[in-house]
């Protein structure tokens, strides 16, 4: 098996030829470019196209054409509003990189070595301290998040977006969050600035209260996510079951959801052993401002999802693991749907009543809609299967389904609004493909429903 070069100074022509040989030998993909993006609610006919978006390797580090560049992609990635894919490699280096829509892979921050305990608050992105590679299968709540489009300039000539990322474990900087952007005052050079980790105050846990981000210190570093509410793109941090909205222009954090809004309410239920649920582990925000909260480790091994209304007056359980995947699979989200390590909030939301689910040990992408769970299939349709066996019986073979109707399979899901998703597949040791899939109507009705 081809083992890629580990450093940039090795002759890249060998890497290019070897990677091309591997691709030619066994990896076939439908090439797409300039795809029309569907609008929400549009009717899409025909199966989605699978574009081989990037070649990823066991280890190694090489920028260049994205099907020849080397990058061990993690499942903790982010997509900007134009489809560029940002990631921190799975292991080996601490670089923040992007697989661009124009066909290139570029290193933005860090390098192919560990900076150790370099305690720097601001500077060129190449000197950013060690970054953290955390996220999970299909998890939209990541350690690297794109806001807007960091690669493009807006009408005012300033960058139309930026990146947020977390410090690495074991560096002494575990409580830091960095903003990374193209600094026009420095000639457009990629720049970083620590925005969390400089203060000594705990963030407020009363809804509506704000604090300067520079004054905050988190005992447990928050995850980062975005949500488009009322057409406006918002940035959120969440930690220990609380949620804060980050205002980059003002440099503030404002509490928008507290554990007091849902814990203890009888409608959310209890753990499977009868004990009270702990604070939520993952939180996503829907277009109407309501919230979906997820538990897995806190209710292990039974995943649980709760919805909280935008006014925070109501909270109730909407989905849970109903049992053995060999006896159940899709259907009613509370009584029928089963998950092998889930449900996990995978891919965020599409509409106030549509949320995407994944699981630790199951690869299909599944959708919660109108109180029911269905599975995405390769023909772009949503179907409800009675058991995992009925949907194919395994992760690598779907023997019970015609190939064109088998569930779409992948080891990570990153939704790209509108109508596309990135499918990440990691083999043992980090070998990976990245596929761009679409267009798909995320809101269409399931064509196969269970009684």
Buried (B, 14 or more C-beta within 10 A) or exposed (E): EBEBBBEBEBEBEEBBEBBBEBBEEEEEBEEBEEBEBBEEEBEBEEBBBBBBBBBBBBBBBBBBBBBBBBBBBBBBBBBBBBBBBBBBBBEBBBBBBBBBBEEEBBBBBBBBEBBBEBEBBBBBBBBBBBBBBBBBBBBBBBBBBBBBBBBBBEEEEEBBBBBBBBBBEEBBBBBBBBBBBBBEEEEEEBBBBBBBBBBEEEBBBEBEEBBEBBBBBBEEBBBBBBBBBEEEEBBBBBBBBBBBBBBBEEEBBBBBBBBBBBBEBEEBBEBEEEEEBBBBBBBBBBBEBBBBBBBBEBBEEBBBBBBBBBEBEBBBBBBBBBBEBEEBBBBBBBEBBBBBBBBBBBBBBBBBBBBBBBBBEBBBBBBBBEEBBBBBBBBBBBBBBBBBBBBBBEBEEBEBBEEEBBBBBBBBBBBBBBBBBBBBBBEEEBBBBBBBBBBBBBBBEBEBEBE
